[in-house]
Structures are given as C-alpha cells and as structure tokens.
C-alpha cells in the first residue's frame, strides 16, 4: 500500500502552494509527504488550440520521478484539460500512482482561499491516484469539482462511503 507522497512543482510554483496542496491529502489518506525536485513546466503537454495542458500526458511523465511505494503529485499554475472535458482542475491515474493539479482556475481574491482550494482539489487528484472515484456528496473531499467555488463548501474529510472504499485498500473502486 502507498504510504508516501512526493509533491513536485511543474514549473515555477510557490513553495506555499506545494505545501498547501500536500497538507490535506496527506492527512486524509495518511501519507508521509516529501517535497521533490522542481520539474520544468510540461511544454510537451501544451495544446496551443486550447491554451491548456493535457492532464493525461503529464500523469504519464510523472511516473519517471515516482519510486516504489510512493505516489507523485505534480502541481502547476496552469490550466489542464482532458479530451472529454474542456477544463480539468485535478486528475489522477490509479495504475501509475500519479496525480496532477492545475491551479490556474483556483485563484481567489483572498490568497488564503486560493491555498485552501488547492488543498481541497489535491484530495481529488490524490484520491483518484489511490483508486477512488469522484463522489456525489458535495461535502465529501472526493466530490466532483464542477467550479472552483464548489471547493469552498468542502468539509475537508471523506464521506462515509469513500472512507469505506479507501479502507478496502488498493483498487477498491476498480471495475
């Protein structure tokens, strides 16, 4: 079972943002946190037509910095997309044990709110990398992120169903 999370900046990411992204996910999932090396902004994943970065391409590349027994969370200050969705804030790959967070859409007038949103969104990314699915309970830490302000209403914990699923171990939700 995964017990350590390496957090890496993708480009020029403030240390406080990396720490905020890691904090809540580490607490909820019981992970030791390690701040890893800063990686270059993932230009290989940039789609000029969309003006965004392809989340899956970044997730695949993050496997190169992941060691056995750890999960890698990459954090960037850019927008993400998936071919099926125009905008993605957080994504994860349970098979590769990688997660990515794009914080461009999380910005709020209050810097503390921006960091809080990043910490909530990272829970979704890390949860997906650990095999959980997004949840329909809007207060759950794994709730679908429809808009950045939906993160402001999170409880900071998993709902009972997600707690049970996570407690079942790796691939609890895999079908």
N, C-alpha and C positions, 0 to 999 in steps of 0.2 A: 504494500500500500504506500502511496505517496505521502511523505511527511515533511518535505522541504519544497519551498517555492523560491525560485530565483527570479528576481524582478530586474528587467533590463530596460533602459531608456532607448527609444528608437529615434535617434537624432537628439537635438538639444531639448531635453526635458528637465525642468527644475527638480532638484532632489526632493523637495517637499511634496511635489506631485507624485513622485515614485513611492515615497513613504506612505502617503495618504491612500494610494491605490492598493498597496500591500496590506495595510493595517487591518481593515475589516475582514477581508477574505482570509487572512492568516488566523484571525480569531475564530471566525465561524467554522472554518474547516480544520482547525488545529494544526496549522502548518508553521514550521520554523521558516523565517524569512531571511533571505540573503540578497543584498543588492549586488547585482552582477555588473559587468562592464557595460559601458555605453556603446551601443551599436550605431552605425550610420543610419540616417533616415533611409527607409527602404524604397529607393528610387525604382528598383526593379518591379515594384508592385503598383507604381503610379499609373493611373489611367487618365490621360490628358482630356479625353472627351467628357469624363465625369468630374474631373478635378479632384479625385479621391483615390485612396489606396485600397487595393484588393486584399481583403482580410485573409482569405484562404492562402494566398501567396505568402503573406507574412507568417502565418501559422506554420507553413511547411519549412520556411527558412529558420524559424526559431528552434527547430529540432537540432540544428547544428551546435547550439550552445547548451543544450539540455544534457545533463548527466544522468546516470542510472539513479532511480529513486527520487527524482525531483520533477517538478513541473516548472515551466518557464512562462512568466507573464511579461509580455512586451507592451510598453506604454509609449504612445506617441501623441503629439499635439496636433494631429491631423484628422481628417475625416476618413472613415472607412466605408466600403461598400461590399456587397455580395452580388453576384449576377442576378439573383432573385429579388434583391432588395436595394433600393436606391441608397439608403443610409443605414449603417450599422454602427453602433457605439461599442459593443463588446461581443467577442466571439471566442469560442474555444474548440479544440479538437481533442476528443477523449482518447482517440487511438494514439495520437502523437504526444499527448500530455502538454499541449501548448495553449496559451491564451493570449489574446491581444485586446487592447483597449485604445480607442481613438478618442481623445478628449476635446477635440475642437468644438463640438456641439454642446459640451457641458458647461461652458463658460457662463457665469452669472455675475451680476454687478458686485456682489459680495464675494471676495476671494475665498472666504471660508466655506461658502456654499458650493463653490466650484470644487474644492477639495473633497467635500462631503459627497457630492455627486460622483466624483471619480471613485471614491471608496465603495459606494453602493454598486456602481457599474462593474467594478472589478470583481465583485462577488459573482455576478452573472458569468463573466468570462471564465473565471477560475472554476466555478461550479460546472460549466459545460465541459471544461478540460478534465474534470473529475468524473464525468459521466452523467450528471444531472441534466434535466431538460428545463426549459423556462416554465414558470409556474403561472397559473391563472389567478392566484391570490395576489391582489395589488400591494399588499403589505409585506409579502414574502421577499426575502433577499434575492430569490431566483425569478421574481416576476418579470414578465416581458417588458422591455424598455420601449414604449411607444413614442415618448417625447422626453427630453431631458428633465422637464419639471416633474415627471412622474417619479423620478428618483427622490424628490424632496419629501415624498409621503411614505417612504420605506421604513419598516420597523428596525432594520439593522440585524434581523435574525431570519432564519429559515422557518417556514410554516411547519406544522407537524408532519404533513405528508412528505415534504422534502427532507426533513430530519430523518424520517424512517428510511426513505430511499437512500440517502447518503450513508446511513448506518449499516445498510446491507452490503456496503463495500463497492469495489470497482465494478463497473458495468451494471449497476442496479437498474438503470433505465434502458440499457441497450436492448434492442429488439432484433 
